[in-house]
């Protein structure tokens, strides 16, 4: 089944300053807990001289959702929880963020810290592109040359993507089609070819489609 939640399309970073403390928020798509932990580890190594590297992530959705956050040495509840709260409210899933802080010499207080970590996470959440995972069939079929353009139009009509065309006596075409569109595509293909051509599923997988 396709995931019904939104995911970030790519890694993104934003930075701002609060009373001379430098906050660097880095957000990334992470398909699983291991990838989230690896991402957090990578950011901590990149900014190993920072005062704090505050992580939060949400993996999966519904009954299988896993959440995590840490204050990484900041006063309890002032850093990780605000970052996680922003992720929750964003609707993004399979997402991790690390907010790096370089202390600027001025204490922000608990309220100031909550505000700073909230705003830092909002910067990347609001800027990142979003997508969804869509289940697709990869299919193969053989068509005569005179049907090529009509076949291309049929594929486009069903949101299919042509990933290969092999020219020989006939054309062997490889397509990627949304699973939900496959049956209709197969029916239209049957009508187009008077029942002579049928698409064969060779793989079922998922792709990420931008929203």
Helices and strands as residue ranges (DSSP letters): E 7-8, E 12-18, E 21-29, H 33-46, E 52-59, G 62-64, E 66-69, H 80-90, E 95-102, H 109-127, E 130-143, G 145-147, H 148-157, E 161-167, E 171-178, G 179-181, H 182-192, E 200-210
